[in-house]
Amino acid sequence: MVQRETALVLFSGGQDSTTCLAWALDRFARVETVGFDYGQRHRAEMDARPRVLAAMQSFSQWRARLGDDHVLPIDTLKAVGGSALTENVKIEMGANGLPTSFVPARNIFFLTAAAALAYRRGIRDLVGGMCETDYSGYPDCRDETIKSAAKTLSLAMDTHFDIHTPLMKLDKARTWALAEQLGGKALVDLTIKETVTCYNGDRTHRHDWGYGCGECPACDLRAKGYAKYAAA
Ligand code: ZN
């Protein structure tokens, strides 16, 4: 049976998808989560997922809404290779104008796998943390790409999928502010303590914005966004 009161959140264990999870818990009666094991260079994000999900249980308004968590393997991205996220490549600007952390078509793989899982589970609402305002300019994060993917997946399974992207137009400071709006300071603290954004998966250096190497582009973005949010 298809039910529009259940959503499936693409949940990586990072700041953005944790905020999306809270956004979905605020709006849907039931929320399931899916993560992707695509041969990430480190396990820090995958390790953060169960920690964040457990911590989410402390919000009494959301506890009963949290449903099953799923992990799907996507080995193809690692096999294709060439990205700083899947192998030991320096993170820098590439000749194509994109950072070397770009994983070609990653979000299309994720959305396709998530939609297939959602189809099987009678879910038609997907939620993802894609965002087109940040520096990286990954083409598979653009609103146009996501809208097109929703149309393609709906056609491919002869059903109607909605892909919600609550962070699409927000910068990192506003993502922090959205977390506070949804779950108060407790959600901001959870995000600082448990989520992993760092490309190097660093969990040893603690900053006011959370753990990370403090030097990679993802840490830089998270730190700057937090500083702007904290100053507001
Ligand atoms: Zn870092």
Boltz pocket constraint, residues with backbone or C-beta under 6 A from the ligand:
constraints:
  - pocket:
      binder: B
      contacts: [[A, 197], [A, 198], [A, 199], [A, 200], [A, 201], [A, 202], [A, 212], [A, 213], [A, 214], [A, 215], [A, 216], [A, 217], [A, 218], [A, 219], [A, 220]]
      max_distance: 6.0
